[in-house]
Amino acid sequence: MKTFKKNYLFINIVIILILSILILTGCEREEKVSKVPPPKTIGVSIACMEDVNAPFIKEAMEDLKERNNIKLIWLDSGEDEKKEKENLRKLLEENVDAIIIQPIKSQNEKIKEVVKEIKERKIPLIAIDRIIEDTELCAYVTSNNFQLGIEQARYLTEQIKNEGQILLLKGDQEDNVAIEINAGNMEILRKTMKIDIVAEEWHKDWSAELAEATVRKNLEKYPDLKGILASNSEMAMAAVKVLKEKNLLDKVITVGADASKEACLAIAREELDADVDKMPYILGMVTFKIAANLAREETWAYDKEIENGEHKVPVKVTPIMLIDKYNLVTMRYRWPELNEYIKTVK
C-alpha cells in the first residue's frame, strides 16, 4: 500500500512537471508569435539600377524583407527625372507605409509636388545616398562621403611624399555627394603646403567623357603631374585610359571612388592605385531597417542632424573603406573576376 502511494505520488509529480513544461513552452511559442512584426509595405525609387552600387543596395533589402515581414516594391528611374516622378506617384497609389528614394539629383523641382503630397499623407520619406535639398525628410542615410574624400587625399599625399602637382576630377556641382567628397579632399590638401592643385573641375552628371577631356587638357599644360583624385570610379578609369595611352601610369598616382568592377580589376593590374568602397550592402541594409522602423512608427538612432534649407534632417552615416592592392582581396566576393589575379588568400 505504501509502495502504491509512493508510486502514485511520483506519477503525479511527473505529470505536474510535464504540464508545467508544456505550459511554459506554450507561453514561449505565444511570445515568439507575438514578436513577429506586423506586415508593412516599403516602396523604393532608385535613381538607376545600372549604377555600380544599386544592385547591392537592392540585394541587402531583398535579404531582409522576409524576416522583417516587409513587402518591397522596387522601381528603377533609369536616370529619367520624369520617370522618377511617375515612380513616386505609383508608390502613393500603392498605399505604401514608407518610401525610400535615391534621387537622381539633389536639386530637382520636378518632384517637389509629389514629395509635398507624400508629406501630407504622413508617409515617411527616406533619402538614400543623395539628399533632396530644401526638403523635409524623415531620414537621410549616406555613406561617409566626407571621410571618403579624406581617405583619398591622405593616400595620394602619402604616395607622392606630400609634394607635387595634382588634378581634382570633381563630380556634379549640384550633387551634395560630390560637394562632400571635395570637402574631404580639401581637408587634407589645404594642410599640405607643397601640394600644388593645378586644376579642380566639376563634371556635369559625373561624366567620364568630360573627365577624360579634363585630363588630356591638363596633361598638356602640366606634364609633370604627380596625382589625380577622381570623385568616382568612372572618372578615375577615364584618367587611367589617358595615362595608359601616354605611358604615364607609373608616374601619376590615381585614386577613385565606388570600387566598381572595372576599377578593382585595374588595381589588380596595377593600372589604378586605389579606390574607395562605399559598402553598398551595408548602406542598403541600414536604410531598410530605418524605413521599417519608421513604417511601424518606431524610434531609430541617428548620428546627427543637418540643416536642409528650412528643415532639420536626421542623418545616419555608413562606413567606407579605401581599397588598394594590399586589401583588394576583400572585394573578390563582390567581383569574382578578381580571382583570376588573386590566387591565394592569407
MOPEFEN-V399044 format. One line per field, one symbol per residue. phi: phi as a letter, one per 20 degrees, with the letter a starting at -180 (. if undefined). burial: # if it has 24 or more other C-alpha atoms within 12 Angstrom, else .. A space follows every 50 residues. Layout:
phi->???
burial->???
//
This chain:
phi->.fffffffffffffffffffffffffffffffffeffffbdddcdefafe fgegfeffgffffefffeldedddcdelmdfffffffffffffelfeacd cdffcfdbffdgfffffgffelegddedmceeflcfcfacdbfffffgff fgfffffffdlmbpeccddefffedfffffffffgfgeffedfeedefab cecgllfffffffffgfffffcfegdbcddfbfffffffggfffgeldgf dcecccbplfgfffffffemddeabceelfffgffffffffffffeldfb edeadcfcmedddfcdddfcbfdcfecggfefffcggfffddecce
burial->.......................................##########. ########.###.##..##########...#..##.######...##### ######.#..##.##..#....###########.################ #######.##.#.#######################.##.....###### ###.####.###.###.##.....###################....##. ##################..##########################.... .....#......#############..#####.##..#...#....
//
